[in-house]
Amino acid sequence: MRVSLSPFDLNLRHLRAVGAIVQRGSMSAAAHAVSLSQPALTQGIAKLEAQLGVPLFARGPGGMDPTEAGAALASRIAAGFAHLAGGARAERRFASPEWLMTATQLRAFLSLADAGSFVGAGAATGLSQPAIHRAVRDLEQVCGVALVDRRGRGIALSPAGHRLARGIRLARAEIAAGIAEITDSEGGSVVIGAMPLSRAMLVPHAIAQTVAAVPHVAIHVIEGSWRELAEALRDGAIDLMIGALRPDHGPPDMLQTPLVTDRLMIVGRAGHPLAGTPAPTPEQLAAFPWVVSHAGAPLRALWERMFGDGPLPRAPVHCGSVMVIRGILVESDFLTLLSPQQVALEVESGVLAAIGPEPAISGREIGVTTRRDWLPTGVQARFLEALELAAGMA
């Protein structure tokens, strides 16, 4: 069964009550915890179950027992509210400001953050500009700190506003995952951040295997470099990144899981002056210009290591796009360091060529990067299994 629901279509107080009922085992105790009357909470949970199309509790003389769906959703809701609490940390005016926020306020604020203006936020949500102003003002009262700096017709988020926006995005992603888990037994979604080294084999194989196993899955692939994708991962806009891992275990808020070690080759155009040289010396390689990755990228560090203590070649072009690099190589005597998979078709067709033997340097670790606190849904876990199988074939 599929239910097209956004987390902000649901009443946040009723969502929080799900966890309270699971913890306390009764409607009356939970009603007190969330500051609702028992009849209002009973009606609210019934509405929530109707919206989801799934029973969350089994009612009995001994109290309220969560169904499997209810327990799973309660866990996701707790994680979502934890993200909201983290996003709202500041000079707290209330002990738990996340409990006082409404779905309308969160939707309005996030639309404002995305649009950069009250006009754009109104167009995106259908809310009037006064309503969005009021929502933001109420959130500032709840959080006890300014969230928005007004700049002419536009706005800029304050540091606290950026923090809250991320907390809202992560809460939305967490609760959306919970909704998908309990309402969509036939599918679900995976949003992949694909870095260059993953696109040739790992991602296509894993997608094909996942779709074969779960025909109704929705898979979204967003291409980019690590720098371009990292903030989207932190915001919960993508579920995982696949590609070259960062050195030294990466940022502390991310978890890196290696899959394969990538081999490397020096590449130039077919007919390059060094194409027929069996083993070019560092001096010969340094006589030509290079296209290299940006500073801080794992491939850049390996390229520098390839020349040891000697002088580095001139590298006037810093680029992470394999498509652009291919074009530069074909039109010039530039050299670069790439994975054989990234230029396999060009080498096979005789457009590009390997220059010398495989360099005597370690290849890059290719793997999966996720948020450290990320909990995959069933279909996301299946995709990770497919990735491991694809890595075993590499």
Secondary structure as UniProt FT lines:
FT   HELIX           7..9
FT   HELIX           12..24
FT   HELIX           27..33
FT   TURN            34..35
FT   HELIX           38..52
FT   STRAND          57..60
FT   TURN            61..62
FT   STRAND          63..66
FT   HELIX           68..87
FT   HELIX           97..100
FT   HELIX           103..115
FT   HELIX           118..125
FT   HELIX           129..143
FT   STRAND          148..151
FT   TURN            152..153
FT   STRAND          154..157
FT   HELIX           159..183
FT   STRAND          187..194
FT   HELIX           196..198
FT   TURN            199..201
FT   HELIX           202..213
FT   STRAND          216..223
FT   HELIX           226..235
FT   STRAND          240..244
FT   TURN            248..249
FT   TURN            252..253
FT   STRAND          254..261
FT   STRAND          265..269
FT   TURN            270..271
FT   TURN            273..276
FT   HELIX           282..286
FT   STRAND          290..292
FT   TURN            295..296
FT   HELIX           298..306
FT   TURN            307..309
FT   STRAND          317..318
FT   HELIX           322..330
FT   STRAND          335..338
FT   HELIX           340..343
FT   HELIX           344..348
FT   TURN            349..350
FT   STRAND          352..354
FT   STRAND          365..371
FT   TURN            372..373
FT   HELIX           378..393
//
